[in-house]
């Protein structure tokens, strides 16, 4: 499973709280995987340059068409500023028709606990997802 390991963008002050966001995105068809991955990399690069970003990571399961993101931010405002800025905003609009399923989860951690593990992020996403009958 290809992974862009956690990259610390800006070290957080140890006594602060970090806002963590994890996502799981699944494409509607495997034919969308190359484009989805290419655009995900563009969003990952943008996050690394974004004000208030503390760290970012990206993981892909190409054969299943599933992409995972994990990031930490100084504040919710910084996270939402990134999400609303270009190219992220346009990328999400372009990928929406190719996305079968998406889930997002947000929580806070003491900055000294960064980076958050993929195991914790995946557990939180699994708990937040509605159960299939």
C-alpha positions, -999 to +999 in steps of 0.1 A: +000+000+000+018+032-011+021+058+016+035+093+019+047+091+055+039+117+080+057+150+071+060+175+099+053+209+082+056+231+113+065+219+148+036+226+172+042+242+205+041+213+230+015+228+253-011+234+225-039+213+211-038+202+175-069+197+153-066+163+135-085+154+103-086+119+088-105+110+056-113+078+037-123+083+000-133+056-023-136+059-061-166+048-080-145+028-105-108+017-106-105+037-138-106+068-117-076+058-095-047+074-115-065+108-118-077+106-082-041+099-070-026+126-091-050+152-078-046+139-042-009+146-045-016+181-056-038+186-025-011+170-003+015+194-017-008+223-010-014+212+026+024+211+031+026+248+022-006+259+040-005+283+069-013+265+102-005+230+089+014+209+114+017+176+095+003+156+066+002+121+053-015+102+025-020+065+019-036+047-011-049+012-018-049+014-055-064-021-061-094-012-039-097+024-051-094+037-015-074+068-005-067+079+031-056+113+043-043+123+077-034+159+087-030+180+118-036+218+121-031+246+145-068+254+145-101+246+128-098+280+110-065+269+095-079+236+083-110+252+067-088+279+051-068+252+034-100+233+024-115+264+009-084+276-010-072+267-044-064+242-057-080+221-030-115+235-035-115+229-073-099+195-069-127+183-046-154+196-070-137+178-099-133+145-079-168+145-065-184+127-095-157+100-093-161+094-056-183+065-045-179+070-007-162+095+016-159+098+053-142+124+075-135+126+112-121+154+133-107+154+168-081+172+189-049+159+205-022+174+226+004+186+201+030+164+218+011+133+206+018+141+170+020+124+147-012+105+152-009+068+140-027+055+109-041+028+132-059+054+154-071+074+124-085+043+107-102+032+140-118+066+144-130+065+108-144+030+112-163+041+144-178+071+126-190+052+095-225+040+094-228+003+097-240-016+066-270-039+071 
